[in-house]
Amino acid sequence: MSSAANPNARRITSVLVVDDDVELAMMYKELLGSQGYIVNTAPNGVEALKLLMRLEVDAVICDMMMPHMPGDMFYLAVERVKPHLCQRFIFVTSYEGNPKIEAFFKKVNGIVLYKPTTLGKLMGTLNLLNQRLANADKQPSGAG
């Protein structure tokens, strides 16, 4: 059983949503909660970092443009305190095509969700992250 990964296996059960748009963060919380996820929210990177020091989460959905600490700075802070979470980020932005933001996404090999989004896109993006994590788990260590 362990050799063939279950495509429906959910490696992500708890999510931290970091977005300064409180209404949008609450919408994510409601939508993800209706799908069985445990969801916490934070209005900016500073508050999110405080939460991450107290909580364990499986994934982070992070807006890029926020006051106090934008998404890229939050990611870099998480890289220092909980580096295992870096492969579990989904970045959200409405700045598609912004050279600085796109360069950051490329540098960190980030999964990106462009606003405006739908429940379908959000769930599809979480499934993509789940697949990425499953593939990372299956990487051979040594001979292939």
C-alpha positions in Angstrom: 0.0 0.0 0.0 2.8 2.4 0.8 4.3 2.1 -2.7 1.3 3.6 -4.4 0.3 6.9 -2.8 -3.4 7.5 -2.4 -4.2 10.5 -4.6 -6.9 11.4 -2.1 -4.6 11.3 0.9 -4.7 14.7 2.6 -1.3 15.7 4.0 -2.7 19.1 4.8 -5.3 19.4 7.6 -4.5 22.8 9.2 -3.9 26.0 7.3 -2.8 29.5 8.3 -4.2 32.2 6.2 -2.2 35.5 6.3 -4.0 38.4 4.6 -4.6 42.0 5.6 -8.0 41.9 3.9 -10.0 40.6 6.9 -13.1 39.8 4.9 -11.1 37.8 2.4 -9.3 35.9 5.2 -12.7 35.1 6.8 -14.0 33.9 3.5 -11.0 31.6 3.1 -11.5 30.4 6.7 -15.2 29.7 6.0 -14.6 27.9 2.7 -11.7 25.8 3.9 -13.5 25.1 7.1 -16.5 23.8 5.1 -14.0 21.4 3.4 -12.8 20.0 6.8 -9.7 22.1 7.3 -8.6 23.7 10.6 -8.0 27.3 9.7 -6.3 30.1 11.6 -6.0 33.6 10.3 -3.6 36.5 10.8 -3.9 40.1 9.3 -0.1 40.4 8.6 3.2 38.7 8.7 4.1 39.9 12.2 0.9 38.5 13.8 1.3 35.3 11.6 4.8 34.8 12.9 3.5 35.0 16.5 0.9 32.4 15.7 3.4 30.1 14.1 5.5 30.2 17.2 2.5 28.7 19.2 0.9 26.5 16.5 1.8 23.8 14.1 0.2 24.1 10.7 0.4 22.0 7.6 0.2 24.9 5.0 0.3 28.7 4.8 -1.8 30.7 2.4 0.0 34.1 2.3 -0.9 37.4 0.7 2.0 39.2 -0.8 1.1 42.8 -0.2 0.5 43.6 3.4 1.4 46.3 5.9 4.0 45.7 8.6 5.5 42.7 6.9 4.8 41.7 3.3 4.6 38.1 2.1 8.1 37.8 0.9 9.5 39.1 4.2 7.2 36.8 6.1 8.4 33.8 4.1 12.1 34.8 4.9 11.2 35.0 8.6 9.5 31.6 8.5 12.6 30.2 6.7 14.6 31.1 9.9 12.2 29.8 12.5 10.3 26.9 10.8 12.1 26.1 7.6 10.1 23.0 7.0 7.1 25.2 6.3 8.7 26.9 3.3 7.7 24.1 1.0 4.2 24.4 2.3 3.4 28.0 1.2 0.7 29.1 -1.2 1.2 32.7 -2.2 -1.8 34.9 -3.1 -1.5 38.1 -5.1 -3.4 40.3 -7.4 -0.1 41.6 -8.8 0.3 39.0 -11.6 3.2 40.0 -13.8 4.9 42.2 -11.2 8.6 41.6 -12.0 9.8 41.8 -8.3 7.0 39.5 -7.1 7.4 37.0 -10.0 11.2 36.9 -9.4 10.6 36.0 -5.8 8.1 33.2 -6.7 10.7 31.8 -9.1 13.5 32.0 -6.5 11.5 30.1 -3.9 9.7 27.8 -6.4 6.4 29.0 -4.9 2.9 27.9 -5.7 0.9 31.0 -6.6 -2.8 31.7 -6.6 -3.8 34.9 -8.4 -6.7 37.0 -7.2 -9.6 37.0 -7.7 -10.0 33.4 -6.8 -12.8 30.9 -6.4 -13.3 27.9 -4.1 -12.4 25.6 -7.0 -9.1 27.4 -7.6 -8.3 27.4 -3.9 -9.0 23.7 -3.5 -7.1 22.9 -6.7 -4.1 24.9 -5.4 -4.2 23.0 -2.1 -4.4 19.7 -4.1 -1.4 20.8 -6.1 0.5 21.5 -2.8 -0.6 18.1 -1.5 0.7 16.4 -4.7 4.0 18.3 -4.4 4.4 17.1 -0.8 3.5 13.5 -1.8 6.1 13.6 -4.6 8.7 14.9 -2.1 7.9 12.0 0.2 8.4 9.5 -2.6 11.8 10.8 -3.7 14.2 8.0 -3.7 17.1 8.3 -1.2 20.0 6.9 -3.1 19.4 4.4 -6.0 16.5 4.9 -8.3 
